[in-house]
């Protein structure tokens, strides 16, 4: 077994912050007085819409017996939207990153993650459906992923600890490298509390980029560390 080691990744936890906001809804009552009597009518609040991006979320290649993740976003428009449930029609795909029910203020977004856990090789697809009080009441997104043969190689990563205070741990991200780094996906299923990580599921013959982030006790995540680019995995 060939083990590839990257250069150390130094992490600096920068620009942690929170954005908070409030939305105040005003309801009005209209009273009409006529010759024949009195009628009242209250103004109705239009249902919001729930959007999901991207339209199709690809997890990419994942070695059979392992798991890979990808991230998407839910956005409320027109009014505040509450998402009550999320489910997929394929057990190899699962949805996480949401504490349901979750309320999304108008014009804002919340992220979610999809985990793909293939048990065999080959392409797979699914649909994730979000149920909410929006109009329409369900919003769907396509999911794709490909199970590949287990890798014969691993990649050992290490980095210097963050100098910021209240660090709970680190996340590790990987992207396919073709001339440049592609879209990064988190590859650790739980927060990594140390400064070492082994990627046990790279695809043979593929080049990757790796980066890490630091997460503090308030669940705020830093930007990417310096990126280890074009880490080449041998074909055999």
C-alpha positions in Angstrom: 0.0 0.0 0.0 1.4 3.4 -1.0 0.7 6.2 1.4 1.0 9.8 0.2 1.7 12.6 2.6 0.9 16.2 1.9 2.7 19.2 3.2 1.5 20.5 6.6 -1.6 22.7 6.4 -1.5 25.8 8.6 -4.9 27.0 9.8 -5.8 30.5 11.0 -9.3 31.0 12.4 -10.4 34.3 11.0 -13.4 36.5 10.8 -15.7 34.5 13.0 -19.0 36.3 13.3 -22.7 36.0 13.5 -25.4 37.6 11.5 -28.7 38.0 13.3 -31.9 39.5 12.1 -35.5 39.9 12.9 -38.6 40.0 10.7 -41.7 41.9 11.9 -45.0 41.0 10.2 -47.9 43.5 10.5 -51.5 42.3 10.0 -54.2 44.8 9.1 -57.9 44.7 9.6 -60.2 46.3 7.0 -63.7 47.4 8.1 -66.3 48.4 5.5 -69.5 50.2 6.5 -72.4 50.2 4.1 -76.1 51.0 4.1 -77.1 47.4 4.6 -74.8 46.4 7.4 -71.2 46.0 8.5 -68.6 43.5 7.1 -65.1 42.9 8.1 -62.2 41.2 6.2 -58.7 40.6 7.4 -55.8 40.8 5.0 -54.2 37.4 4.2 -50.5 36.7 4.2 -49.2 35.1 1.0 -47.4 31.9 1.3 -43.7 32.0 0.6 -41.7 30.0 -1.8 -38.9 27.6 -1.0 -36.0 27.3 -3.5 -33.2 24.7 -3.5 -29.8 25.0 -5.1 -28.3 23.5 -7.1 -31.1 21.8 -9.1 -29.1 18.6 -9.1 -26.6 17.9 -6.4 -23.7 15.6 -7.3 -21.7 13.9 -4.6 -19.3 12.6 -7.1 -17.2 9.4 -6.9 -17.2 7.5 -3.6 -15.5 4.2 -2.9 -17.9 1.5 -2.1 -18.2 1.0 1.6 -17.4 4.6 2.3 -19.3 7.9 2.4 -19.1 11.2 0.6 -20.9 14.5 1.2 -22.0 17.5 -0.8 -23.7 20.7 0.3 -26.7 22.6 -1.0 -28.9 25.6 0.1 -32.5 26.2 0.9 -33.8 29.8 0.3 -37.0 31.4 1.3 -38.6 34.1 -0.9 -41.9 36.0 -0.7 -42.3 35.3 3.0 -40.8 33.4 5.9 -40.8 29.6 5.3 -40.7 26.8 7.8 -39.3 23.5 6.6 -40.8 20.5 8.6 -39.2 17.4 7.0 -36.6 16.2 4.5 -36.4 12.7 3.0 -34.9 10.8 0.1 -36.2 8.0 -2.0 -32.9 6.0 -2.0 -31.4 4.7 1.3 -27.9 5.3 0.0 -28.5 9.0 0.2 -29.3 10.8 3.5 -29.9 14.5 4.4 -28.2 16.3 7.3 -27.1 19.6 8.5 -30.7 20.8 9.3 -32.3 20.9 12.8 -35.9 20.4 11.8 -38.2 22.1 11.9 -36.2 25.1 10.7 -37.6 28.6 9.9 -36.0 30.5 7.1 -36.6 34.3 7.1 -37.6 35.8 3.7 -34.5 36.4 1.5 -32.3 34.2 3.6 -30.8 30.7 3.1 -29.7 27.8 5.2 -27.2 25.1 4.1 -27.8 21.3 4.2 -25.7 18.3 3.4 -26.3 15.1 1.5 -24.3 12.0 2.4 -23.9 9.3 -0.3 -22.9 5.8 1.1 -22.6 3.3 -1.8 -22.3 -0.4 -1.0 -21.6 -1.4 -4.6 -19.9 0.2 -7.7 -22.0 2.0 -10.3 -24.0 5.2 -10.8 -26.8 6.0 -8.4 -29.5 8.7 -8.2 -32.2 9.9 -5.9 -34.6 12.7 -5.1 -34.6 14.6 -1.9 -37.9 16.2 -1.0 -38.4 19.1 1.5 -41.8 19.5 3.1 -42.7 23.1 4.2 -45.5 25.6 4.6 -44.4 27.2 1.3 -46.4 27.2 -1.9 -46.1 24.5 -3.2 -45.7 22.5 0.0 -42.9 20.3 -1.3 -39.6 21.2 -3.0 -37.4 18.6 -4.7 -33.8 18.3 -5.7 -32.1 15.6 -7.8 -29.1 13.7 -6.3 -26.4 11.8 -8.1 -23.3 9.8 -7.0 -21.1 7.0 -8.3 -19.8 4.1 -6.3 -16.3 3.1 -7.2 -14.0 0.3 -6.4 -12.2 0.6 -3.1 -8.9 2.5 -3.3 -5.6 0.8 -2.8 -4.1 4.1 -1.5 -4.5 6.5 1.3 -3.6 10.2 1.9 -2.2 11.3 5.3 -2.9 14.9 6.1 -1.5 17.0 9.0 -1.7 20.7 9.9 -0.7 23.1 12.7 -3.3 23.7 15.3 -5.3 27.0 15.1 -4.0 29.8 17.4 -7.6 31.1 17.9 -9.3 30.4 21.2 -12.2 27.9 21.9 -11.4 25.6 19.0 -13.5 22.5 19.1 -12.0 20.7 16.1 -11.4 20.7 12.4 -13.1 19.8 9.1 -11.3 18.4 6.1 -12.3 19.2 2.6 -11.3 17.5 -0.7 -11.8 18.6 -4.4 -10.9 16.9 -7.7 -8.0 18.6 -9.4 -8.2 19.0 -13.2 -6.0 22.0 -14.1 -7.3 23.7 -11.0 -9.2 22.7 -7.8 -12.9 21.9 -8.3 -15.7 22.2 -5.8 -14.7 21.2 -2.3 -16.7 18.6 -0.3 -16.3 17.8 3.4 -14.9 14.2 3.8 -14.9 13.8 7.6 -18.2 12.5 8.9 -17.6 13.9 12.4 -15.6 16.9 13.7 -11.9 15.9 13.8 -10.5 16.9 17.2 -6.8 16.5 16.3 -4.5 17.8 13.6 -4.1 14.5 11.7 -6.5 12.9 9.2 -6.2 10.0 6.8 -8.3 10.1 3.6 -8.8 6.3 3.1 -11.1 6.6 0.1 -9.3 8.5 -2.7 -10.0 7.2 -6.2 -7.0 5.5 -8.0 -5.7 7.6 -10.8 -7.3 10.8 -9.6 -5.6 14.1 -8.5 -7.0 16.0 -5.5 -6.8 19.3 -3.6 -7.1 19.2 0.2 -7.9 22.0 2.7 -9.0 22.2 6.4 -11.1 24.5 8.4 -11.3 25.2 12.2 -14.5 25.2 14.1 -15.0 26.9 17.5 -17.2 26.1 20.4 -20.0 28.4 18.9 -20.0 26.1 15.8 -18.5 28.9 13.7 -16.2 27.7 10.9 -13.2 29.4 9.6 -12.3 29.8 5.9 -10.1 27.2 4.2 -6.5 26.8 5.2 -3.8 27.0 2.6 -4.7 24.4 0.0 -2.6 21.3 -0.9 -3.1 21.1 -4.7 -2.6 18.4 -7.3 -2.1 15.5 -4.9 -1.8 12.6 -7.4 -3.1 9.2 -6.6 -1.4 6.4 -8.6 -3.6 4.4 -11.0 -2.6 1.1 -9.2 
